[in-house]
Amino acid sequence: MPTYELALMIRAMPKQELKTTLKRISHAIFDRGGIIRNIENLGFRPMPYKTSAHGVVHREANYFIIKMDTATNAVSDLKEEYSRDVDVIRQRVFKSQQAADSNCTLEKELLPPAYREEVQKMIDIGKTQVNKFAYKFKYNSGLDYYPFQK
């Protein structure tokens, strides 16, 4: 299952109601076979601009990011369900990038930059590329002489 990030803006409400709303949101993920990896609370803060959702104008919201693993076809169902939820002002689902496993050793990190393997590769690429934006005078400009002193 791919990893997704669900960014939520939930309307301003007391903590007890917020808790039940988050339970309802998480149970929707669990009912579709998903797994929640992390729930990050970004806090209660004013919105950058007023937003109308479900017939109410909102100026402040609770911000949450939920990292979850779920099936690809369940994402559209979750988006539809959250769009009907009156407590959710706005929701966005992003596919998360898989973290690359890199083996890092202290010896490689302590080398001067010119001796590192990645820097050597960048230098080789830089030597093979030609600067396309440098202006070069064209001698076949239609004039039978060079207009500037040589």
N, C-alpha and C positions, 0 to 999 in steps of 0.2 A: 504494500500500500504506500502510495506517495505521501509525503509530508506537506501539510498546508498550514498557513497562518490565517486565522480569522480575526480581523480587526473589527471591534465592536464599539459603537457609541450608544450607551444606554442612558435613558432619560434620568433626570435628577429624582431620586427617591430615597427614603430612609434605608438604613443598612439591612434591616430584616427583609424588606421587600426586594432589595438588591440581591440578597442571598438566595431567595426563592427564584428570582429571575435567572440567576446564573445556574442554579440547579436545573431549571427547565431547559435552558440552552444546552447544558452539558448532557442531559438525558436524551435530547434530540440527536446528539452525536453518537451516543452509546447505542441508541435504538437502531441506527443504520450501520452498526458494526465498526464504528470508529474508536480510536484510542486517543485520549487527551494526554499529551506529553507535558504541557506546561500552561498555566494560566498566569498571565502577567497583568497586574493592576497598574495602569498608568495614572490613576487618580481622577479626582473630580476637578474639572477646570472649565473655564469659559470656552465656548466654541469660537472658531475664527470668524464666523458669520452666522447670523440666525438662520435656522433651518426649520422648515415645516415638515412634520411627519405625522400621519394619521390625524390630520386636522388640528394639530396643536403646534404653535411656534416654540421652538426650543432655542435657548441661548447658552445653556450649560449642559454638560453631559459627563457621565462616568466613562472613562476610556479603558478598554481591555484588549489584550492580545492573547488569543488561545492558539497554541501550537498543537496540532492534531494529526494523526494518521487516519485516513479514511479512504474508501474506494472512490474512484474518479466519478462514477455515476451518482454517488450520494451527495456530491458537492452541490449540484443544481437543486436537489431536494432540500438541502439545508438552507440555501440562499432563498428559496421560495418560502420556507417556513419562517425564517427570520424576517423576511419582508412583511409578513402578515402579523408578526408579533408587535403589539402596541407599545411594549417597553423598549424595543430596539429602534433607535433613531436612524442609524446607518450601519451597514455591515458590508465588509469587503473580504473576499477570500483570495489569498495569494499562494501560489505554489512556492514552496520553500526549496532553496538550493541545498543539495546534499553537501555536507562538509567533506572536503577532500582529505584523505589521510596522508599526512606528510611526515616523513621521518626527519626530525631535526636533531642534529648533534651539535654539541658545543664547539667542537673543532671546526666545523664548517662555518659556524656563525662568527667565530673569532678571526677568520681569515679577512684580510683587507678586501674591499669590494672588487678590486680589479682581478683578484684570484678566485672569486666565487664562480661557480658553474653557471648560475643564471645570468650573471653579468657578462660572462664570456659569450653566452649565446646572444644576448642583446647587442654586443659589440659586433659580432659576426653579421647579424641581420642589418645593423646600421651601415656596415661597410658595403653590403651588396645593394642597398637601396640608393636610388638616384634622387636628388632633390628636384622635384617636378616644378617647383614654384620659382626657381631661379631664372631670371630673364637672360636670354642669350640673343645677341644681335644676329639677324639673318642677313647674310650677304646678298641673297637674291631678292632684294627688296624692290627691284625694278629700276633702281638708279644704276648708272654705269660707273659711278664713282662712290667712294666712301665719303659721306658728307662731313665727317669730323676728322680732325687731324690725327694721324696715326703716328 
